[in-house]
Amino acid sequence: MSSRSELLDRMMSALVSAEYTVPDWYRHGHCRLGALDPDAWFPTTPAGPDAERAKRICRRCPVTLDCLRHAVSDTDLDGIWGGTDAIERKAALRRLQRRA
Ligand code: SF4
């Protein structure tokens, strides 16, 4: 599983080695505004109150689609991205594959 902190670690590591640029959309994420503890995006219970609070913030975020695109491109990502948790993303991808 890949978490937000692991992604940040990868970004920071690459930044140090000048191989990676933090995506612009990530700079504008509402999860970075400090309204909630960053761990709220990695709740222990996917349908619990922390998850719902994080998803509500995602719904008002200006970069939701960029974030969701990032999440569906890496199916190992855990946590809430683009207003969805990993279970919801996997279910949506399965539905899309069945329709194809
Ligand atoms: S959609 Fe949610 S997780 Fe993604 S950047 Fe915005 S607030 Fe953060």
Backbone and ligand atoms as CSV (ligand in chain L), in Angstrom:
chain,resi,resn,atom,element,x,y,z
A,1,MET,N,N,0.836,-1.187,0.000
A,1,MET,CA,C,0.000,0.000,0.000
A,1,MET,C,C,0.878,1.247,0.000
A,2,SER,N,N,0.396,2.225,-0.682
A,2,SER,CA,C,1.114,3.468,-0.801
A,2,SER,C,C,0.303,4.553,-0.112
A,3,SER,N,N,0.878,5.242,0.813
A,3,SER,CA,C,0.135,6.254,1.547
A,3,SER,C,C,0.561,7.641,1.094
A,4,ARG,N,N,-0.205,8.649,1.579
A,4,ARG,CA,C,0.132,10.029,1.236
A,4,ARG,C,C,1.532,10.375,1.749
A,5,SER,N,N,1.865,9.875,2.954
A,5,SER,CA,C,3.200,10.193,3.485
A,5,SER,C,C,4.285,9.526,2.639
A,6,GLU,N,N,3.999,8.315,2.109
A,6,GLU,CA,C,4.981,7.675,1.224
A,6,GLU,C,C,5.138,8.465,-0.066
A,7,LEU,N,N,3.995,8.963,-0.596
A,7,LEU,CA,C,4.062,9.785,-1.816
A,7,LEU,C,C,4.890,11.038,-1.543
A,8,LEU,N,N,4.605,11.661,-0.400
A,8,LEU,CA,C,5.352,12.864,-0.050
A,8,LEU,C,C,6.839,12.541,0.091
A,9,ASP,N,N,7.138,11.392,0.711
A,9,ASP,CA,C,8.544,10.990,0.855
A,9,ASP,C,C,9.195,10.825,-0.520
A,10,ARG,N,N,8.443,10.191,-1.449
A,10,ARG,CA,C,8.995,9.994,-2.807
A,10,ARG,C,C,9.227,11.344,-3.485
A,11,MET,N,N,8.226,12.242,-3.329
A,11,MET,CA,C,8.369,13.565,-3.936
A,11,MET,C,C,9.580,14.281,-3.352
A,12,MET,N,N,9.687,14.239,-2.027
A,12,MET,CA,C,10.786,14.942,-1.374
A,12,MET,C,C,12.129,14.340,-1.779
A,13,SER,N,N,12.176,13.026,-1.841
A,13,SER,CA,C,13.414,12.366,-2.240
A,13,SER,C,C,13.809,12.772,-3.658
A,14,ALA,N,N,12.805,12.772,-4.553
A,14,ALA,CA,C,13.085,13.141,-5.940
A,14,ALA,C,C,13.450,14.617,-6.060
A,15,LEU,N,N,12.782,15.451,-5.232
A,15,LEU,CA,C,13.109,16.873,-5.265
A,15,LEU,C,C,14.563,17.096,-4.891
A,16,VAL,N,N,14.966,16.372,-3.859
A,16,VAL,CA,C,16.351,16.511,-3.411
A,16,VAL,C,C,17.296,16.128,-4.548
A,17,SER,N,N,16.892,15.100,-5.301
A,17,SER,CA,C,17.755,14.683,-6.403
A,17,SER,C,C,17.388,15.386,-7.704
A,18,ALA,N,N,16.442,16.350,-7.645
A,18,ALA,CA,C,16.049,17.169,-8.803
A,18,ALA,C,C,15.492,16.350,-9.956
A,19,GLU,N,N,14.841,15.192,-9.658
A,19,GLU,CA,C,14.267,14.365,-10.723
A,19,GLU,C,C,12.758,14.556,-10.844
A,20,TYR,N,N,12.154,15.214,-9.898
A,20,TYR,CA,C,10.699,15.244,-9.843
A,20,TYR,C,C,10.213,16.635,-9.466
A,21,THR,N,N,9.116,17.043,-10.085
A,21,THR,CA,C,8.482,18.298,-9.732
A,21,THR,C,C,7.140,17.981,-9.079
A,22,VAL,N,N,6.887,18.555,-7.923
A,22,VAL,CA,C,5.597,18.339,-7.269
A,22,VAL,C,C,4.514,18.831,-8.216
A,23,PRO,N,N,3.506,17.997,-8.489
A,23,PRO,CA,C,2.459,18.448,-9.418
A,23,PRO,C,C,1.800,19.727,-8.909
A,24,ASP,N,N,1.496,20.628,-9.825
A,24,ASP,CA,C,0.881,21.895,-9.433
A,24,ASP,C,C,-0.418,21.685,-8.676
A,25,TRP,N,N,-1.221,20.707,-9.119
A,25,TRP,CA,C,-2.516,20.522,-8.482
A,25,TRP,C,C,-2.366,20.222,-7.002
A,26,TYR,N,N,-1.329,19.495,-6.640
A,26,TYR,CA,C,-1.155,19.107,-5.239
A,26,TYR,C,C,-0.948,20.324,-4.338
A,27,ARG,N,N,-0.364,21.368,-4.903
A,27,ARG,CA,C,-0.142,22.590,-4.125
A,27,ARG,C,C,-1.448,23.285,-3.757
A,28,HIS,N,N,-2.513,23.016,-4.515
A,28,HIS,CA,C,-3.791,23.699,-4.309
A,28,HIS,C,C,-4.816,22.855,-3.556
A,29,GLY,N,N,-4.418,21.686,-3.121
A,29,GLY,CA,C,-5.352,20.804,-2.424
A,29,GLY,C,C,-5.823,21.382,-1.099
A,30,HIS,N,N,-7.104,21.294,-0.861
A,30,HIS,CA,C,-7.658,21.801,0.395
A,30,HIS,C,C,-7.196,20.992,1.599
A,31,CYS,N,N,-6.730,19.774,1.367
A,31,CYS,CA,C,-6.217,18.971,2.479
A,31,CYS,C,C,-4.942,19.585,3.043
A,32,ARG,N,N,-4.373,20.509,2.324
A,32,ARG,CA,C,-3.147,21.149,2.804
A,32,ARG,C,C,-3.421,22.414,3.601
A,33,LEU,N,N,-4.693,22.784,3.752
A,33,LEU,CA,C,-5.026,24.035,4.429
A,33,LEU,C,C,-5.038,23.908,5.943
A,34,GLY,N,N,-4.965,22.696,6.446
A,34,GLY,CA,C,-4.867,22.502,7.893
A,34,GLY,C,C,-6.179,22.463,8.634
A,35,ALA,N,N,-7.316,22.351,7.923
A,35,ALA,CA,C,-8.608,22.297,8.612
A,35,ALA,C,C,-8.778,20.979,9.363
A,36,LEU,N,N,-8.127,19.956,8.876
A,36,LEU,CA,C,-8.195,18.629,9.504
A,36,LEU,C,C,-6.789,18.071,9.618
A,37,ASP,N,N,-6.628,17.194,10.588
A,37,ASP,CA,C,-5.364,16.451,10.705
A,37,ASP,C,C,-5.164,15.656,9.409
A,38,PRO,N,N,-3.968,15.678,8.819
A,38,PRO,CA,C,-3.733,14.930,7.577
A,38,PRO,C,C,-4.084,13.449,7.690
A,39,ASP,N,N,-4.042,12.897,8.898
A,39,ASP,CA,C,-4.400,11.487,9.068
A,39,ASP,C,C,-5.876,11.229,8.763
A,40,ALA,N,N,-6.700,12.280,8.746
A,40,ALA,CA,C,-8.118,12.093,8.431
A,40,ALA,C,C,-8.282,11.513,7.035
A,41,TRP,N,N,-7.300,11.740,6.148
A,41,TRP,CA,C,-7.370,11.193,4.781
A,41,TRP,C,C,-6.922,9.739,4.744
A,42,PHE,N,N,-6.510,9.235,5.910
A,42,PHE,CA,C,-6.147,7.817,6.032
A,42,PHE,C,C,-6.833,7.245,7.261
A,43,PRO,N,N,-8.171,7.243,7.232
A,43,PRO,CA,C,-8.925,6.825,8.413
A,43,PRO,C,C,-8.810,5.318,8.646
A,44,THR,N,N,-8.942,4.938,9.906
A,44,THR,CA,C,-8.908,3.510,10.230
A,44,THR,C,C,-10.203,2.834,9.795
A,45,THR,N,N,-11.298,3.591,9.760
A,45,THR,CA,C,-12.593,3.064,9.310
A,45,THR,C,C,-13.024,3.853,8.081
A,46,PRO,N,N,-13.039,3.204,6.898
A,46,PRO,CA,C,-13.335,3.944,5.662
A,46,PRO,C,C,-14.656,4.703,5.679
A,47,ALA,N,N,-15.662,4.204,6.397
A,47,ALA,CA,C,-16.959,4.888,6.404
A,47,ALA,C,C,-17.179,5.655,7.706
A,48,GLY,N,N,-16.145,5.872,8.482
A,48,GLY,CA,C,-16.289,6.552,9.770
A,48,GLY,C,C,-16.355,8.062,9.632
A,49,PRO,N,N,-16.527,8.762,10.751
A,49,PRO,CA,C,-16.690,10.220,10.721
A,49,PRO,C,C,-15.473,10.969,10.182
A,50,ASP,N,N,-14.263,10.479,10.469
A,50,ASP,CA,C,-13.068,11.139,9.917
A,50,ASP,C,C,-13.076,11.088,8.396
A,51,ALA,N,N,-13.410,9.921,7.861
A,51,ALA,CA,C,-13.455,9.760,6.403
A,51,ALA,C,C,-14.497,10.687,5.793
A,52,GLU,N,N,-15.652,10.772,6.428
A,52,GLU,CA,C,-16.702,11.639,5.890
A,52,GLU,C,C,-16.286,13.109,5.931
A,53,ARG,N,N,-15.605,13.513,6.992
A,53,ARG,CA,C,-15.135,14.907,7.064
A,53,ARG,C,C,-14.111,15.172,5.955
A,54,ALA,N,N,-13.200,14.251,5.744
A,54,ALA,CA,C,-12.196,14.429,4.691
A,54,ALA,C,C,-12.864,14.491,3.315
A,55,LYS,N,N,-13.827,13.607,3.079
A,55,LYS,CA,C,-14.511,13.598,1.775
A,55,LYS,C,C,-15.284,14.893,1.541
A,56,ARG,N,N,-15.851,15.450,2.608
A,56,ARG,CA,C,-16.566,16.735,2.450
A,56,ARG,C,C,-15.592,17.831,2.015
A,57,ILE,N,N,-14.396,17.820,2.573
A,57,ILE,CA,C,-13.390,18.812,2.161
A,57,ILE,C,C,-12.985,18.562,0.715
A,58,CYS,N,N,-12.809,17.316,0.342
A,58,CYS,CA,C,-12.465,16.995,-1.055
A,58,CYS,C,C,-13.522,17.517,-2.026
A,59,ARG,N,N,-14.790,17.433,-1.635
A,59,ARG,CA,C,-15.853,17.862,-2.551
A,59,ARG,C,C,-15.778,19.354,-2.851
A,60,ARG,N,N,-15.168,20.135,-1.971
A,60,ARG,CA,C,-15.031,21.582,-2.213
A,60,ARG,C,C,-13.652,21.937,-2.761
A,61,CYS,N,N,-12.815,20.957,-2.952
A,61,CYS,CA,C,-11.429,21.189,-3.366
A,61,CYS,C,C,-11.362,21.522,-4.863
A,62,PRO,N,N,-10.542,22.485,-5.253
A,62,PRO,CA,C,-10.477,22.857,-6.678
A,62,PRO,C,C,-9.707,21.862,-7.550
A,63,VAL,N,N,-9.042,20.893,-6.941
A,63,VAL,CA,C,-8.229,19.969,-7.752
A,63,VAL,C,C,-8.698,18.520,-7.595
A,64,THR,N,N,-9.984,18.351,-7.303
A,64,THR,CA,C,-10.521,17.014,-7.075
A,64,THR,C,C,-10.263,16.080,-8.261
A,65,LEU,N,N,-10.510,16.559,-9.473
A,65,LEU,CA,C,-10.350,15.666,-10.628
A,65,LEU,C,C,-8.891,15.286,-10.859
A,66,ASP,N,N,-7.982,16.227,-10.674
A,66,ASP,CA,C,-6.557,15.894,-10.808
A,66,ASP,C,C,-6.161,14.853,-9.766
A,67,CYS,N,N,-6.670,15.056,-8.559
A,67,CYS,CA,C,-6.343,14.149,-7.472
A,67,CYS,C,C,-6.906,12.760,-7.731
A,68,LEU,N,N,-8.150,12.714,-8.201
A,68,LEU,CA,C,-8.771,11.420,-8.500
A,68,LEU,C,C,-8.040,10.719,-9.645
A,69,ARG,N,N,-7.644,11.487,-10.657
A,69,ARG,CA,C,-6.890,10.910,-11.773
A,69,ARG,C,C,-5.590,10.285,-11.266
A,70,HIS,N,N,-4.945,10.980,-10.371
A,70,HIS,CA,C,-3.713,10.454,-9.778
A,70,HIS,C,C,-3.995,9.146,-9.041
A,71,ALA,N,N,-5.082,9.125,-8.285
A,71,ALA,CA,C,-5.399,7.940,-7.476
A,71,ALA,C,C,-5.745,6.737,-8.338
A,72,VAL,N,N,-6.502,6.938,-9.410
A,72,VAL,CA,C,-6.876,5.777,-10.219
A,72,VAL,C,C,-5.707,5.299,-11.084
A,73,SER,N,N,-4.682,6.134,-11.231
A,73,SER,CA,C,-3.514,5.684,-12.002
A,73,SER,C,C,-2.583,4.836,-11.139
A,74,ASP,N,N,-2.830,4.813,-9.827
A,74,ASP,CA,C,-2.008,3.998,-8.937
A,74,ASP,C,C,-2.949,3.233,-8.014
A,75,THR,N,N,-3.306,2.023,-8.424
A,75,THR,CA,C,-4.318,1.264,-7.681
A,75,THR,C,C,-3.816,0.798,-6.318
A,76,ASP,N,N,-2.539,0.991,-6.029
A,76,ASP,CA,C,-2.022,0.637,-4.703
A,76,ASP,C,C,-2.218,1.763,-3.695
A,77,LEU,N,N,-2.670,2.926,-4.172
A,77,LEU,CA,C,-2.829,4.051,-3.249
A,77,LEU,C,C,-3.916,3.767,-2.233
A,78,ASP,N,N,-3.582,3.980,-0.991
A,78,ASP,CA,C,-4.538,3.832,0.093
A,78,ASP,C,C,-5.029,5.223,0.491
A,79,GLY,N,N,-6.118,5.277,1.206
A,79,GLY,CA,C,-6.596,6.550,1.727
A,79,GLY,C,C,-7.558,7.255,0.787
A,80,ILE,N,N,-7.932,8.444,1.179
A,80,ILE,CA,C,-8.920,9.238,0.445
A,80,ILE,C,C,-8.201,10.197,-0.490
A,81,TRP,N,N,-8.558,10.088,-1.743
A,81,TRP,CA,C,-8.007,10.956,-2.797
A,81,TRP,C,C,-9.174,11.336,-3.697
A,82,GLY,N,N,-9.240,12.557,-4.061
A,82,GLY,CA,C,-10.312,12.993,-4.960
A,82,GLY,C,C,-11.695,12.680,-4.408
A,83,GLY,N,N,-11.826,12.666,-3.109
A,83,GLY,CA,C,-13.126,12.429,-2.484
A,83,GLY,C,C,-13.552,10.979,-2.434
A,84,THR,N,N,-12.654,10.076,-2.765
A,84,THR,CA,C,-13.010,8.647,-2.751
A,84,THR,C,C,-12.010,7.882,-1.895
A,85,ASP,N,N,-12.490,6.789,-1.303
A,85,ASP,CA,C,-11.556,5.908,-0.607
A,85,ASP,C,C,-11.176,4.764,-1.552
A,86,ALA,N,N,-10.206,3.977,-1.130
A,86,ALA,CA,C,-9.669,2.928,-2.011
A,86,ALA,C,C,-10.740,1.918,-2.403
A,87,ILE,N,N,-11.654,1.604,-1.485
A,87,ILE,CA,C,-12.713,0.631,-1.792
A,87,ILE,C,C,-13.626,1.185,-2.879
A,88,GLU,N,N,-13.991,2.465,-2.766
A,88,GLU,CA,C,-14.865,3.076,-3.778
A,88,GLU,C,C,-14.179,3.123,-5.145
A,89,ARG,N,N,-12.888,3.454,-5.156
A,89,ARG,CA,C,-12.170,3.525,-6.448
A,89,ARG,C,C,-12.098,2.157,-7.107
A,90,LYS,N,N,-11.782,1.132,-6.303
A,90,LYS,CA,C,-11.674,-0.210,-6.886
A,90,LYS,C,C,-13.030,-0.686,-7.405
A,91,ALA,N,N,-14.094,-0.388,-6.663
A,91,ALA,CA,C,-15.440,-0.781,-7.107
A,91,ALA,C,C,-15.799,-0.057,-8.405
A,92,ALA,N,N,-15.482,1.234,-8.498
A,92,ALA,CA,C,-15.801,2.003,-9.702
A,92,ALA,C,C,-15.013,1.467,-10.895
A,93,LEU,N,N,-13.738,1.124,-10.665
A,93,LEU,CA,C,-12.932,0.586,-11.767
A,93,LEU,C,C,-13.475,-0.759,-12.229
A,94,ARG,N,N,-13.924,-1.589,-11.279
A,94,ARG,CA,C,-14.507,-2.885,-11.659
A,94,ARG,C,C,-15.774,-2.674,-12.494
A,95,ARG,N,N,-16.619,-1.694,-12.089
A,95,ARG,CA,C,-17.845,-1.427,-12.851
A,95,ARG,C,C,-17.500,-0.971,-14.269
A,96,LEU,N,N,-16.477,-0.114,-14.383
A,96,LEU,CA,C,-16.081,0.350,-15.712
A,96,LEU,C,C,-15.563,-0.798,-16.565
A,97,GLN,N,N,-14.785,-1.709,-15.954
A,97,GLN,CA,C,-14.230,-2.843,-16.701
A,97,GLN,C,C,-15.337,-3.773,-17.168
A,98,ARG,N,N,-16.381,-3.943,-16.343
A,98,ARG,CA,C,-17.503,-4.813,-16.735
A,98,ARG,C,C,-18.262,-4.225,-17.922
A,99,ARG,N,N,-18.325,-2.895,-17.997
A,99,ARG,CA,C,-19.060,-2.234,-19.083
A,99,ARG,C,C,-18.281,-2.236,-20.385
A,100,ALA,N,N,-16.952,-2.373,-20.275
A,100,ALA,CA,C,-16.112,-2.289,-21.479
A,100,ALA,C,C,-16.265,-3.517,-22.362
L,1,SF4,S1,S,-9.301,16.210,-3.610
L,1,SF4,FE1,FE,-9.081,15.832,-1.407
L,1,SF4,S2,S,-7.221,14.628,-1.158
L,1,SF4,FE2,FE,-7.204,15.528,-3.214
L,1,SF4,S3,S,-6.018,17.412,-3.056
L,1,SF4,FE3,FE,-8.171,17.934,-2.770
L,1,SF4,S4,S,-8.587,17.832,-0.584
L,1,SF4,FE4,FE,-6.633,16.798,-0.960
